[in-house]
Amino acid sequence: MHRLLAGIIGIILLSFQIVLAEPAPVKFLVGQTEVGQPHLYWFGASAVESTLAYDDGSAQESIFVAVPWAENQVLVRFSFSAPFYAVSKLLARVSWEAPGDSVSYFAFTLSRDTGSARPGPMLLRTPVEVRWDGQSSVWGEGIIGNVLMVGDTSFWGALNWPENSPTNPRIGDDRSINLFFRSYIGYQDSFFLWTNGGNLMIRAQVLINDAANEMADSFWVYRGSHRDSVSFIQSVGGDQFDYLDTPPGAGVYYYKVTRWENDEESPFSNAFPLTASPTAVQENQIDKHTFLLSEPFPNPTSACVLFTARTDKQMQLGFSIYNLLGQRVFSKPTAGYPAGEHLFFWNGQDGSGWRLPSGLYLLRFQAGEEFLVKKATLLR
């Protein structure tokens, strides 16, 4: 029986979209790719070109044909047609039919398209190890761990396998190999085979989507005026799936995203530029003042953490505490304070007076319409 390979890619998404409102906020949306909800999907039937497009949730399948680049590599070139996204995870799955007991290794890589005839620098890579134990059909999985910011950009996707791999994908007489990609990460699937113009095609039908179980604990969003200098601004996650960022003024800002999972932070994503456009009212009515917030102290702490806020005018001041899931655990409502320096404290308890466990917490301080975020660690 012919050996058959199918690659399935699942994506969890955090999207970025400019919303023109005062004062030029940028909206962050964590999108769980649920059936019937907006998601990204792949389509196309060209030998080289394929498209990753934004859909309203109605599309359930798509097929394209990729072309071997070398004896042990298959490439497909595609582009995004969607809002700005941060790809949090890529889940690669491969299946085929093979006899006997053996082990094979595959890899899926994502590279930026530089306009040349071959891929540019590699952005993401996931290894896939597959073992046979006498079964006729088996699965292998690999997960890409870092975050990738994408927009209206072209990429190369490549599936590689060693030259001496005991099992290779079947390459047709027209030098094509059929791959299937989907923007779901958790699902149960059934495979159906049919022919199209003499080419063997593969179809995957989504029955149950379980993307929520693959969500990160939280995403951390960073912003800066330069791609190499960004600061933490907000944690998004848990049951909170949108965040409205208000840049300090008009201009180009660079955003980076990390993923927190199992108390570990992933590396930075690549920097992605977004432009915040002010309204005429903003330009004329922007309020110039000074607001300074100290670092929390002591930090780490076993009980109470203190910090000071200084402003040169009367302002509404207050703060909230968030855990790494993006859940607000404590809030001190804003109140009017005169110009000067003011001392605030948090006793390590939630809003009901319960002691919170050890861990890293985010202190989000509000002064008028401005927000600053600091980190505080509890050690019980």
N, C-alpha and C positions, 0 to 999 in steps of 0.2 A: 504494500500500500504506500502511496506517495506520502512523503513527510510534508506536513503543512504547518506553517508558522503564522500566527496572528498576533499583532501587538496592540495592546489596549492601554491608553493613557488616561488617567483620571486627574482632575484638577480641582483644587479648592481655591476660591477666589476672594480677593479683597479689592474692591474697585475704587477708583478715584475719579471724580467728576467735578469740574468747575461749575459752581452755581452763582450766577450774578445777582447778588443781593448785598445789602449793606451789613457789615463792611467787607464785601468780596470774599465770602466763605468758600472753602473747598470741602466737598462732601466725600466722606469715606463710607463705603458700604461693604460689609462682610457678606458675601453671597454664598449661601449653601446651595449647591447644585442639586436641587430637588426636582423630581419629575413634575412637569407642569409649571415650573418656575423658570425665569430667565436663566440661561446658561450659555456657555460657549460650545459650539460643536464644529466638527470638521466636515467639509464636503468638497466635491470635485471629482472629476474623472480623467483629468489630464495625465499624461505620462510623467510630468515633472511638477506642474503647478498644483497646489491645493490651497484651500482657504480655510481659516479658522474664523468663523463668523458668530456674531451675536444673534441669538434667537429668543423668541418669546416663550419658549418651552413647548411649542407644538411639535417640533421636529424630533423624531425618535431614532433616526438612523441616518447614516451617511457612509459613502464608500469612495475610496480613491485608489489609484494604482501608482506605486512608487517604482523607481528604476534603480537597479544596482549601479553603484559607483565603482566598485571594485569587486573582486571575487568574494570578499568577505565583508562587504558593507553595502547597505541600502540607504539611499537618501531621498528625502522629499523636501521641497521648498514651499513655504507657506507664509501667509501674512495675517495679521490681526485686523479685523474690522469690527471694532467694539469700543466701549469706553475704556479708560485706563484701568489696568488691573495689576495686582500683585499676585503672582502665582505662588501659592504657599507650598503645595506639594504636587509632585508628579508621581503617579503610581504606574509602573510599567508591568504588564503581564504578557507572557508569551505562552502559546500552546502549540502542540504539534503531535504527530504520531510517530512513535519510534519503538523498536523492540529492544529487549535486553536490559541489563543493568549498566548504567553509565552516567557520567556527569558532563554537562555542557555549561559554558559561560557566555552570556550575551551582555550587551551594554546598549543603553539608549542615551544619546547625547543631544543637546540643543545648542545651536551656535547662531550667532548673529550673522545676517546677510550683509556683506559689505559691497554688494553689487558685482562681485566677480563671479567666475564660473564655478567656484567651490566655496565651501563654508569658511566663515571667518573664525575668530577666537571662540573657544568653547565656553558656554555659559553654565550649563548644567550637565550632570552625568549621573546615571544610576546603573550599577551593576546588577545583573540578573543571573542567579545560579539556579540551574535546573537539574534535578536528579531523577533518574528512572529507577523504578524498583519492580520492573516487569509489567507495569501498567502500559496500556496502549496509548493513553493520552494523559498528559500531566501539565501542571502549571508551575511557573516560576515568577517571583515578584522582586521588585527593587524599588526603593523610594528615594527620590531626590529631596534632600533636606533643606537646602537654603531657599530663599525667597527671590523671585525675579520680577522686576517691574517691567511691564510691557504696555504698548499702546499701538499706534499706527506704525508698526514695525514689521519687517520681514525677517524670517528665521529659516534655518536649515534644521531638520530633524534627521538623525542618523541611527540606524540599528546596525551594530557591529557584532561579529562573532569571530573567534580565533580561527586561524587557517586550518588547524588540525582538530577542530571541534568534531566530536564523534557524530553529531547530527547537525546538518545545515538546513536552512529553509529551502523549499523547492523553488527553483527559478524556471519560469516558463520558457517556451520556445521563443517568445518575443522579448526575452531578457527582462521580464517584469516579475515582481513579487507583490502579492496583494497583502496590504496591511489595513487594519481598522483602528481608528483612534476615536476616543469619546471623552467628553468633559465630565464624566462621572467618576467618582473614586470608590464608592461602595455600592455594590449591586449584586443581584443574582442574574445570571444570564443563560440564554440558550442559543446555540449556534445552528444556523441553517445554511446549507450550501446550495448554490445553483450556478449556472454558467451564463456568461454575458459576452457574446461575440467570441466564444471559444475560450475565454479566460475564466478561470475558477475564481469565484468571488465569495466573500464571507460576510455574513450579516449577524449582528448581535442585537438581541431584543432585551430591553431593560424591563425587568419585572418588578423588582423592589430596589429602591435607592436608599442607601444607608449612609449618605455623605456626612450626616451630623456626627456620627461616631468617629469620623476621621478629622474633625475640626481640631485645630490647635487650642490650647488653653486660652491663649490670647495673642493678639498682634500688638506690637509696639510701633508707633508711628513717630518718625523723626523728620524735622524740617530745618532748612538752613538756606542762606542766601548764596552759598557756594557748595558745589557737589562734594567737596572734601571736608566740609565743616557743617555738620547738622547736630541738632539738639533734640532730645526726647520731648514730645509734646503731649502724647496721650496713649493710653492702653485701650484697646478695643477687643472685646471678646465676651465669652460666656453667653449670656442671653442678650447682650447689647450688640446690635449688628449695624449700627450707623453712628457716624461721628461727624460733626460739622466743625471744620477747622477754620479759624479766622486769622489769616496772616496779619502781621502788624501794619501792612500798607500795600500799595500796588507794586507790581514788579514780578520778576521770575523767582520762584522758590523751588528748591530741590528737596524731594521727599525720598526717604528710605524706610524700609519696613523690615522688622525682624519678627520671628515667631517664638513665643514662649511655650514650651511643652515639657512636662515632667521636671519643672524647676530649672530648665536650661534654655538659654537664649540662643537662637540661631545666628549665623553671621549676617551682616548687613546685606540687603538686596543691593542691586545696582541703583544709582541715583537717577531719579526721573524728574525732569523739569516740568512745572506747571505755572501758568501765568495767572496772577490775580489782578483783575481789572477793577479799579474803583469807579464809583459814580461821581458825578459832579458835586453832589451834596457832600460826599466823603472828603473831597479835596478842599472844600470850603469850610467844612465844619470839624475837621479832625482836631482833637483836643491834645495839645502838647503838654505833657507833664512827666514827672519822674516817679517811677515806682520801683522799689528795690525789695527783694525778698532774700533773707539769709538762708544758709543751709541749715537743715534741722540738726539739733544737738541735744543730748549726745546721740550719736548714730554710729553703730547700732545701740539700741537701748533695750532694757528689760522691762521698763515700765512707762515712763513719760518722755515725750519728745517736745522740745521747745523750738520756736523760730520767731523771728521778728520781721515785720513789714514796715517799710518807710515810704511815705508819700509826701509830696509838697503841696497837697491840696486836700480838702475834705472829700472822702470817697466812701463808697460802700465796699466793705471788706468781709470776706468769709472764705471757708475752705471745705473740701470734701476729701475723704480717704477712700482709695480703691485698692482691691486686691489684684493679683495677677490675672484673674479671670475677667477683669474689667467690671466687677461688681462693686457698687458703692456700699461701703460698710459703715461709714460715719459721715455726718454732714453738720457743719456749723453754718447756719444761714447767714447771709450777708446783713450787715448793719452799718449805720453811719459812723465814721471815725473822723476826727479832725486831722489836719496836717500834722506830721510828726512821725515818731517811731512807736510801734505798738507790739506788745509781746503776746504770742498765741501759744497754746500747748494742746497736745493730744495725749490722752492717758492710755492708749493702746487698747481701748474697748470699742465695741460696736455701738450702734445707736440705742440698743436695748440695755447697755451696761455690761455685756458679757465680754470677758477677756478674749482677745483674738489670739490665734496660734502664732507661733514663730513663722517668719517669712518676710519677704520683701513687699512693701506697700508703697503706693503712690499718693503723694500729697498734692492735690490740685487746688491752688490758691487763686481766688478771684478778687480783683481790684477794679471795680467799675465794670468795664467791658473787656478787661484784659485778664488773661489766665497765665499762670506759671506753674510748672510741675517740678516737684522735688521727690527724691526717693528716700525712704526711711525703712530700716530693718529692725524687726522685733526679734529678740532672742530671749525665749522663756527659760 
